[in-house]
Amino acid sequence: MPRDPQSEGRRPGTGCGLWLGRKAGEMATGTDQAVGFGLVAVSLIIFTYYTVWVILLPFIDSQHVIHKYFLPRAYAVLIPLASGLLLLLFVGLFITYMMLKSQRVAKKAQ
């Protein structure tokens, strides 16, 4: 079957999404595993930092040296709130883009 240059990098038959060129059940490459390990490590570090900051730090004396490694407690609410709002914004923009794109494709098909 000849390759269509316009559908290169897409999952065959769906018209959307990325096709990574792997068959179902095929093992991940070393690069995929390294990226996955890095994402898990970063997530674990952020989770540990935030947990210590929010749960343990209030029980430690405010004059202790460990307090200089953490932001003020007000940011413990503001940072996740801003992150959540940005996530919702990007998800909304993605859904809007995909809906507009599918409408254009539907109009061309008519």
Secondary structure in CASP SS format (residue, H / E / C, confidence):
PFRMAT SS
TARGET T0000
AUTHOR 0000-0000-0000
METHOD secondary structure of the structure
MODEL  1
M C 1.00
P C 1.00
R C 1.00
D C 1.00
P H 1.00
Q H 1.00
S H 1.00
E C 1.00
G C 1.00
R E 1.00
R C 1.00
P C 1.00
G C 1.00
T C 1.00
G C 1.00
C C 1.00
G C 1.00
L E 1.00
W C 1.00
L C 1.00
G C 1.00
R C 1.00
K C 1.00
A C 1.00
G C 1.00
E C 1.00
M C 1.00
A C 1.00
T C 1.00
G H 1.00
T H 1.00
D H 1.00
Q H 1.00
A H 1.00
V H 1.00
G H 1.00
F H 1.00
G H 1.00
L H 1.00
V H 1.00
A H 1.00
V H 1.00
S H 1.00
L H 1.00
I H 1.00
I H 1.00
F H 1.00
T H 1.00
Y H 1.00
Y H 1.00
T H 1.00
V H 1.00
W H 1.00
V H 1.00
I H 1.00
L H 1.00
L H 1.00
P H 1.00
F H 1.00
I C 1.00
D C 1.00
S C 1.00
Q C 1.00
H C 1.00
V H 1.00
I H 1.00
H H 1.00
K H 1.00
Y H 1.00
F C 1.00
L C 1.00
P C 1.00
R C 1.00
A C 1.00
Y H 1.00
A H 1.00
V H 1.00
L H 1.00
I H 1.00
P H 1.00
L H 1.00
A H 1.00
S H 1.00
G H 1.00
L H 1.00
L H 1.00
L H 1.00
L H 1.00
L H 1.00
F H 1.00
V H 1.00
G H 1.00
L H 1.00
F H 1.00
I H 1.00
T H 1.00
Y H 1.00
M H 1.00
M H 1.00
L H 1.00
K H 1.00
S H 1.00
Q H 1.00
R H 1.00
V H 1.00
A H 1.00
K H 1.00
K H 1.00
A H 1.00
Q C 1.00
END
